Amino acid sequence: MKALTAALLLLVAVAGPSVVLSRDPRRQLFALTAFGALLAALFEVLQAPDVALSELVVGTAVTPLLFAVALTSIALDRRRR
């Protein structure tokens, strides 16, 4: 169990900066989704299922979906101009 926790901590430590350091908004969106899924898995391993479920819903589904809608709206607005 400790190896899984250490592996997830390492993956979270790598995925976090990848969200920030990525320049392309679409890549940031995918990195944010992966980061949320990794955090949810880490919380589950750390025996916090309520936090894991909240992170899964908010960090993996809702927030990236809102960003995807915003990016699509911006792209459509640029095409109209």
C-alpha positions as a Python dict, from the first residue, in 0.01 Angstrom:
ca = {
    (1, 'M'): (0, 0, 0),
    (2, 'K'): (288, 237, 71),
    (3, 'A'): (429, 181, -276),
    (4, 'L'): (96, 276, -433),
    (5, 'T'): (76, 589, -220),
    (6, 'A'): (432, 686, -312),
    (7, 'A'): (364, 625, -682),
    (8, 'L'): (48, 835, -673),
    (9, 'L'): (226, 1115, -487),
    (10, 'L'): (498, 1113, -750),
    (11, 'L'): (244, 1121, -1033),
    (12, 'V'): (54, 1408, -867),
    (13, 'A'): (382, 1596, -823),
    (14, 'V'): (449, 1560, -1195),
    (15, 'A'): (94, 1627, -1314),
    (16, 'G'): (48, 1948, -1115),
    (17, 'P'): (324, 2148, -1280),
    (18, 'S'): (234, 2003, -1619),
    (19, 'V'): (-100, 2182, -1597),
    (20, 'V'): (72, 2512, -1534),
    (21, 'L'): (368, 2474, -1768),
    (22, 'S'): (167, 2363, -2071),
    (23, 'R'): (113, 2646, -2320),
    (24, 'D'): (-170, 2502, -2528),
    (25, 'P'): (-510, 2542, -2357),
    (26, 'R'): (-632, 2206, -2487),
    (27, 'R'): (-330, 2030, -2341),
    (28, 'Q'): (-389, 2215, -2015),
    (29, 'L'): (-744, 2085, -2018),
    (30, 'F'): (-631, 1724, -2057),
    (31, 'A'): (-360, 1772, -1794),
    (32, 'L'): (-616, 1920, -1555),
    (33, 'T'): (-844, 1623, -1608),
    (34, 'A'): (-559, 1378, -1546),
    (35, 'F'): (-453, 1575, -1240),
    (36, 'G'): (-804, 1556, -1096),
    (37, 'A'): (-823, 1182, -1158),
    (38, 'L'): (-484, 1127, -994),
    (39, 'L'): (-587, 1334, -693),
    (40, 'A'): (-910, 1136, -663),
    (41, 'A'): (-712, 810, -672),
    (42, 'L'): (-469, 945, -412),
    (43, 'F'): (-751, 1047, -179),
    (44, 'E'): (-907, 703, -216),
    (45, 'V'): (-578, 536, -126),
    (46, 'L'): (-546, 768, 173),
    (47, 'Q'): (-889, 645, 287),
    (48, 'A'): (-1083, 964, 225),
    (49, 'P'): (-1360, 839, -5),
    (50, 'D'): (-1582, 1144, 40),
    (51, 'V'): (-1302, 1379, -66),
    (52, 'A'): (-1212, 1141, -350),
    (53, 'L'): (-1568, 1145, -481),
    (54, 'S'): (-1585, 1523, -460),
    (55, 'E'): (-1253, 1555, -645),
    (56, 'L'): (-1368, 1307, -905),
    (57, 'V'): (-1685, 1501, -977),
    (58, 'V'): (-1547, 1854, -953),
    (59, 'G'): (-1183, 1815, -1054),
    (60, 'T'): (-1226, 1554, -1324),
    (61, 'A'): (-1567, 1627, -1472),
    (62, 'V'): (-1724, 1964, -1399),
    (63, 'T'): (-1426, 2202, -1407),
    (64, 'P'): (-1271, 2063, -1727),
    (65, 'L'): (-1615, 2064, -1887),
    (66, 'L'): (-1659, 2433, -1804),
    (67, 'F'): (-1315, 2511, -1945),
    (68, 'A'): (-1396, 2313, -2262),
    (69, 'V'): (-1716, 2513, -2308),
    (70, 'A'): (-1526, 2837, -2257),
    (71, 'L'): (-1256, 2737, -2508),
    (72, 'T'): (-1520, 2638, -2763),
    (73, 'S'): (-1701, 2967, -2711),
    (74, 'I'): (-1381, 3164, -2761),
    (75, 'A'): (-1298, 2970, -3077),
    (76, 'L'): (-1647, 3026, -3220),
    (77, 'D'): (-1629, 3396, -3136),
    (78, 'R'): (-1293, 3428, -3314),
    (79, 'R'): (-1433, 3257, -3624),
    (80, 'R'): (-1726, 3499, -3637),
    (81, 'R'): (-1496, 3801, -3634),
}
